């Protein structure tokens, strides 16, 4: 696949977990529809989950970044020397970058031009994966001294 099969094993695990969180409940419902009663209520809850799952993901990344923002505003960049905090920072920056309209449009256009795949309908799911890969790559390059 365009994103999952590339890169570091931790990235693959992240992407698989994200997809399970997003698609798992719908898959479960489809596989077990014949066993379930009260399908109307379950489908309502599934709609709520689908509407909120990506936003909750983004909120989690943003909330983990907030203590680092306080440090930055105080002029303290020491977090960059601690692996876990550096990863949080790079993940946040990469995610925010991938969420911009310009990056979205240029990435979709370039992938379509070079690979023939149209990411328009799946961009909201793909962009966190791209961002994770970018953040991980930046961290690994920085920590290896490259």
matplotlib code that plots the C-alpha trace (Angstrom):
import matplotlib.pyplot as plt

x = [0.0, 1.1, 1.9, 1.7, 4.2, 6.9, 9.2, 9.9, 8.0, 6.7, 5.1, 3.4, 2.1, 0.8, -0.9, -2.5, -3.8, -5.2, -7.0, -8.4, -9.7, -11.3, -12.7, -12.9, -16.3, -17.9, -16.2, -17.4, -21.0, -21.0, -19.6, -22.1, -25.1, -27.2, -26.4, -27.2, -30.5, -31.1, -29.2, -30.6, -29.0, -25.7, -25.6, -26.2, -23.3, -21.1, -21.9, -20.9, -17.7, -16.9, -17.5, -15.3, -12.5, -10.1, -10.8, -10.0, -6.8, -5.8, -6.8, -4.6, -1.5, -2.3, -2.8, 0.5, 2.2, 0.7, 3.4, 6.1, 4.3, 4.6, 8.3, 8.8, 6.9, 9.2, 12.3, 13.1, 14.0, 15.5, 12.7, 14.5, 17.2, 14.8, 13.7, 10.1, 9.5, 11.3, 9.1, 6.0, 7.2, 8.1, 4.8, 2.8, 4.7, 4.4, 0.7, -0.1, 1.9, 0.1, -3.3, -2.7, -4.7, -1.6, 0.2, -3.0, -3.6, 0.1, 0.4, -2.8, -1.8, 1.7, 0.6, -2.0, 0.6, 3.3, 1.3, -2.1, -3.8, -6.4, -6.2, -9.0, -11.5, -9.0, -6.8, -8.2, -7.0, -3.8, -2.5, -1.9, 0.0, 2.1, 2.7, 3.7, 6.2, 7.6, 8.0, 9.6, 12.0, 13.0, 13.6, 15.6, 17.7, 18.3, 19.2, 21.6, 23.4, 22.5]
y = [0.0, 3.6, 4.4, 1.3, -0.9, 1.7, 2.7, 1.7, -1.1, 1.3, 3.4, 0.3, -0.6, 3.0, 3.0, -0.4, 0.8, 4.0, 2.0, -0.5, 2.4, 4.1, 1.1, -1.6, -0.7, -0.6, -3.9, -5.5, -4.3, -5.7, -9.1, -9.4, -7.6, -10.9, -11.5, -8.0, -6.5, -2.8, -2.1, 1.4, 2.5, 0.7, 2.5, 5.8, 5.2, 4.1, 7.3, 9.3, 7.3, 7.8, 11.6, 11.9, 9.3, 11.4, 14.5, 12.6, 11.4, 15.0, 16.3, 13.6, 14.7, 18.3, 17.7, 15.9, 18.9, 21.6, 21.2, 21.6, 24.8, 26.2, 25.4, 27.0, 30.1, 30.3, 30.1, 26.5, 24.2, 21.5, 19.1, 18.6, 16.8, 14.2, 11.6, 11.2, 15.0, 15.4, 12.8, 14.5, 17.8, 16.4, 14.5, 17.6, 19.8, 17.1, 16.6, 20.3, 20.7, 17.8, 19.4, 22.6, 23.1, 23.8, 20.6, 18.6, 19.9, 19.6, 16.1, 14.8, 16.3, 14.8, 11.4, 11.4, 12.6, 10.1, 7.1, 7.5, 7.2, 9.8, 10.4, 13.0, 10.7, 9.2, 12.2, 12.7, 9.1, 9.2, 12.6, 11.4, 8.4, 10.6, 13.0, 10.1, 8.9, 12.4, 12.9, 9.6, 10.2, 13.6, 12.1, 9.1, 11.4, 13.9, 11.1, 9.4, 12.7, 12.9]
z = [0.0, -0.6, 3.0, 5.2, 3.5, 3.4, 6.1, 9.7, 11.4, 14.1, 11.4, 10.0, 13.5, 13.9, 10.6, 11.2, 14.6, 13.1, 10.4, 13.0, 15.1, 12.1, 10.3, 13.0, 14.4, 10.9, 10.0, 13.2, 12.5, 9.0, 10.1, 13.0, 11.7, 11.6, 15.3, 16.6, 17.7, 18.0, 14.8, 14.5, 17.8, 16.9, 13.5, 15.2, 17.6, 14.6, 12.8, 15.9, 16.1, 12.4, 12.8, 15.8, 15.4, 13.3, 15.3, 18.5, 16.9, 16.0, 19.5, 21.1, 19.1, 19.9, 23.6, 23.9, 22.2, 24.6, 27.3, 24.6, 23.4, 26.9, 26.9, 23.5, 24.6, 27.6, 25.3, 26.5, 23.6, 25.8, 24.8, 21.5, 23.4, 24.9, 22.5, 23.6, 23.6, 20.4, 18.8, 20.1, 18.7, 15.2, 15.0, 15.8, 13.3, 10.6, 11.3, 11.2, 7.9, 6.3, 7.3, 5.4, 2.2, 0.0, 1.1, 0.6, -2.9, -4.0, -2.5, -4.1, -7.5, -7.4, -6.3, -9.1, -11.7, -10.7, -9.5, -11.0, -7.6, -6.6, -2.8, -2.7, -1.0, 1.5, 2.2, 5.8, 6.6, 4.6, 5.9, 9.5, 8.1, 5.9, 8.8, 11.1, 8.4, 8.0, 11.8, 12.2, 9.4, 10.8, 14.2, 12.9, 10.7, 13.6, 16.1, 13.7, 13.1, 9.4]

ax = plt.figure().add_subplot(projection="3d")
ax.plot(x, y, z, "-o")
ax.set_aspect("equal")
plt.show()
